[in-house]
Amino acid sequence: MSTVYKDSPYGEAIYPHLNAPDTKFAKEQGDGEFKVDLAIKAEDGGEELYSTVSAAAQQAFDDWMSDPEKGGKLPKLKREEFKVYCPARMERDENTGDPTGRYIFDFRQNARIKLKDGTFKDVTVGLYQPDGKTAVKKGIWSGSVLRVRYSIRPIPMPGLKQVGVRLDFAAVQVRKLAGGKSQQGFAADPNGEYDQGGDDADGFAADQGGNANGSGPADY
């Protein structure tokens, strides 16, 4: 069964590791994670995506806990210790605790994956400019505006007593690099859907809101 990828709304990148994986907690050479927290405004699709991810996390939890070969075989007291893991949250002001109007999504992708035959494959994440085809050559930093091509995958974590979903991702489309030229007048972007039959995610549709200043590849 092929993995279905969807395109997130555009949001602000927070502490991204996209040009190279974060290897801080890597156990072996070649391990690590590509990752980015993406802050999406509620009115830009953040609230809708949060509802989707939250519902998927609850469904994954319910399915695992009801499986007689998994959570269903645990004693009642042990089952009650498990919690739903959701890689999305409502952003709150650190001083007042009030909602900021944005939702934060935690996208992650292992830099190396183990295949069914026991071998390992190094993973690359596609980084694209607004045209959806040209590669981004510069570093992507916090504050950059981008969207992510992601999939939702159930993930049980018995050791942490959590079950939920993970937001894997295969590609990123950058609308504005932090520290670059300001690009105003972004058009609304309907969420796309990409049915991935293989391992590669080949580009995006051109972003009509990006590249508004006529900037060329050198700006990316």
N, C-alpha and C positions, 0 to 999 in steps of 0.2 A: 504493500500500500504506500503510495507516494505521500510525501509530506506537503501539506497545504500551507503556503506562506501568504501572509497579508502585509500590507503596507500601513504602518502607523501614521497618525497625524504628525505634522511637524511640531517640534518642541525644542526646548533649550537643553543642550547637553551639559551634564554635571559630571565632573571627574571622568572623562572618557579615556579608555584605553582601546583605541581603534586602529591606529597606525601599527601598533605592536601590542602583543598580549601583556597583561600584568603578570609578572612571574614572582611576585613577592612570596606567595605561598606554594610555589611549584616544588614538588618533591623530587622531580627528575628533570634533567635537561630536555627542553622541548615542550615541557608542560607549561601551563599558564592559562589565562582566560582573556579573551577580548570582552570588553564590557562597557556599558554606558548607562547611567541613570538619565532618563529623559523626562523633563518637566513639561507637561502639556496642559494648556489652559482648558478649563471645563468647556468653554464655548467653542474651542477648536477641535473638540472630539475627545478630550481627556476624560470627561465624565462617562461618556458612552463606552470608551475602551476599558475604563476601570470596572464598570458593571460587567463587561464581558469576561475580563480576567478573573474577577471575584467569583462569578458564577462557575467558571471552569475550575477554579481551585476548590470550591465547595463540592462540585460534582466528583472531582478526582478523590477527594477525601472520603466522600460517601461510598464511592465504588470500592476503594481499597478496604475501608472498614467493614463493608458488608461481604467481602470475598472470604469464603470459608477457609481458603488456603493462605490468607494474608491476615488482615486485621481482624477478620471474623473469628479466628481461632484464639485470639488473646483473651485472657480473663477480663471481666468487666472493669475491675479497678485499673488495669493497665490501659484498657481502651479509653477510659476517661482522662488519661494523662495526655493523650494525643490532641494536637491542635492543627487547624488549617493553616497551611503556608501559602501566602499570596504575595507575589513579587510586585505589588502595586499598593500605593497608599495615597491618602489625601495629604497634601502639603499644608503644614501649619506654621504660622509665624512663631519663631523661636522665643520671642519675648512675651507675646500675648496669648499664644495658643490658638489664635483665630485662624480659620481656613484662609489661604491666600488666593484661592480660586484656581489652583493648579493641582494636578495629580502627578506623582512620581512613579515611573515604571523602571524596573530593574531588568535590563536586557543583558544576557550573558551567552558566550559561546566558547566552549573548550577549544584551546589551540591545537590539541591533539585528541583524536578519538580512536577507540579500539573497534576494529571491524569484527564481523562474525567469525572470520577465519583466524582470529587471534592476532593479526598484524595491526599496526598503527598507521594512521593517516594524519599528516599535518594539515590543518585547516587554514584557509585564507578567507578574509572577509572583504567583499567588494566595497570599495569606497568611491562614490560617483559624484560628479559635479551636477549642476542643475539640468544639463542636457540629458542626463540619465545614462550616458555612455562613456564619457571621458573620465579617466581616473583622477582622483584627488591626489596631488603630489605633496602638498604641505601638511603640517601637523594639524590635527583636529583637537582643539582645546575646549575647556569649559566655556560656555557662553555661545558656542557655535549653534546655529539653527539647522536641524536635520530631521530626517525621518528614518525609520528602521524597517527592514523587511524581516518579519518575525514569524515564528510558529509557537503554538502553545503546547507544551508537552507535560503530561502527568509525571510527577516525581515523588516517590515515597522516600522518606528519610527516617526510618525506624529508630536509628541511633539518636536522633534529635527529637524523636517523638512528634514528628510533623509529617503531614502529607498534603500535597498541593500541586502546583504547576510551576514550570520554569518557562521563561520567555527566551527561547533560543533565537538567534538571528544570523542571517547569511549575508546581508548587504546593508549599506547606508547611503542615503542620498543627502548631500549637503546643500542647503540653501544659502547659508552665509557662514563664513569662517569667522570666528572671534578675532577681533583685531583687524579685520579686513574692511572693505568698503561697505557702507550701509546700503542695504537693498530694501526699499520700501514698496508697498503696494502688492503684497503677496496675495495671490488668488487662493480661494478655498480649494482644498484638495480632497476629493472623495476618496475614501479608502479603497485601494485596489486589492485584488486577490490574485495570488500567483500559485498555481499548482505545480510544485517542483517534482519533476519525475526523476531527477538525478541529484548530483551533489552541488551543482553550481547554480547561482542565482544571477542571471545575465542581465544586469542593468535595470533601469527604471524608465518609465515614460518621461519625456521632457517636462521639467517643472516650469510652468509659465510664469510663476511668481518669482522664481530665482533669476539671477543674471540680469536684473532689471537695469543695471547701469551699462550694460554692454561689455562688461569685463570679460576677458578671455581666459584661456587655460592657465596663464601665468599667475592669476589671482588665486588659484587653487593648488 
